[in-house]
Amino acid sequence: MAEETSRITKLEETVAHQAKTIDELSDQLAEQWKVVEQTRAKLDRLTERFLSLEEQSLEAPTITKPPHY
């Protein structure tokens, strides 16, 4: 009987340790998801800025040589 109690205690300790590990991993995953969302938002802003600059460069007048050349 003492052996069975010891076995159950070990199983309970293992389950408690695994539950703690799962909680820690869940927290880390949530933090990483925040970083992904922030990175995605920055990429969207940079993409918009790049496209805007690209449009502005297409609208720029062509460079011609001055008449005295």
Sine and cosine of phi, psi and omega as CSV:
sin_phi,cos_phi,sin_psi,cos_psi,sin_omega,cos_omega
0.00,0.00,-0.66,0.75,0.03,-1.00
-0.88,0.47,-0.59,0.81,0.01,-1.00
-0.92,0.40,-0.63,0.77,0.03,-1.00
-0.92,0.40,-0.65,0.76,0.04,-1.00
-0.90,0.44,-0.66,0.75,0.03,-1.00
-0.89,0.45,-0.65,0.76,0.00,-1.00
-0.91,0.42,-0.69,0.72,0.02,-1.00
-0.90,0.44,-0.66,0.75,0.03,-1.00
-0.87,0.49,-0.69,0.72,0.02,-1.00
-0.89,0.46,-0.67,0.74,0.02,-1.00
-0.89,0.45,-0.66,0.75,0.03,-1.00
-0.90,0.44,-0.64,0.77,0.04,-1.00
-0.90,0.44,-0.67,0.74,0.01,-1.00
-0.89,0.46,-0.71,0.71,0.00,-1.00
-0.89,0.46,-0.68,0.74,0.01,-1.00
-0.89,0.46,-0.68,0.74,0.02,-1.00
-0.90,0.44,-0.69,0.72,0.01,-1.00
-0.90,0.43,-0.64,0.77,0.03,-1.00
-0.89,0.46,-0.66,0.75,0.03,-1.00
-0.89,0.45,-0.69,0.73,0.00,-1.00
-0.89,0.45,-0.67,0.74,0.02,-1.00
-0.88,0.47,-0.68,0.73,0.03,-1.00
-0.89,0.46,-0.68,0.73,0.01,-1.00
-0.90,0.44,-0.68,0.74,0.02,-1.00
-0.91,0.42,-0.61,0.79,0.03,-1.00
-0.89,0.45,-0.68,0.73,0.04,-1.00
-0.89,0.47,-0.68,0.73,0.01,-1.00
-0.90,0.43,-0.64,0.77,0.02,-1.00
-0.90,0.45,-0.66,0.75,0.04,-1.00
-0.88,0.47,-0.68,0.74,0.04,-1.00
-0.89,0.45,-0.69,0.72,0.01,-1.00
-0.90,0.44,-0.59,0.81,0.02,-1.00
-0.90,0.43,-0.61,0.79,0.06,-1.00
-0.88,0.48,-0.69,0.73,0.01,-1.00
-0.89,0.46,-0.67,0.74,0.02,-1.00
-0.88,0.48,-0.71,0.70,0.01,-1.00
-0.89,0.45,-0.66,0.75,0.03,-1.00
-0.90,0.44,-0.67,0.74,0.01,-1.00
-0.91,0.42,-0.66,0.75,0.02,-1.00
-0.89,0.45,-0.66,0.75,0.01,-1.00
-0.90,0.43,-0.67,0.75,0.04,-1.00
-0.89,0.45,-0.67,0.75,0.01,-1.00
-0.89,0.46,-0.66,0.75,0.03,-1.00
-0.88,0.47,-0.70,0.72,0.01,-1.00
-0.90,0.44,-0.68,0.74,0.01,-1.00
-0.91,0.41,-0.61,0.79,0.03,-1.00
-0.89,0.45,-0.71,0.71,0.04,-1.00
-0.88,0.48,-0.69,0.73,-0.01,-1.00
-0.90,0.44,-0.68,0.73,0.01,-1.00
-0.88,0.48,-0.72,0.70,-0.01,-1.00
-0.89,0.45,-0.61,0.79,0.04,-1.00
-0.90,0.44,-0.72,0.69,0.03,-1.00
-0.90,0.44,-0.61,0.80,0.02,-1.00
-0.90,0.44,-0.68,0.73,0.04,-1.00
-0.89,0.46,-0.66,0.75,0.00,-1.00
-0.89,0.45,-0.61,0.79,-0.02,-1.00
-0.95,0.32,-0.48,0.88,0.04,-1.00
-0.96,0.29,-0.48,0.88,-0.01,-1.00
-0.99,0.13,-0.19,0.98,-0.03,-1.00
-0.91,0.41,0.61,-0.79,0.01,-1.00
-0.91,0.42,0.49,-0.87,0.01,-1.00
-0.94,0.35,0.57,-0.82,-0.01,-1.00
-1.00,0.08,0.83,-0.55,0.02,-1.00
-0.88,-0.48,0.37,-0.93,0.03,-1.00
-0.96,0.27,0.63,-0.78,0.09,-1.00
-0.87,0.49,0.41,-0.91,-0.07,-1.00
-0.89,0.46,-0.38,0.92,-0.06,-1.00
-0.99,0.17,0.05,1.00,0.05,-1.00
-1.00,0.02,0.00,0.00,0.00,0.00
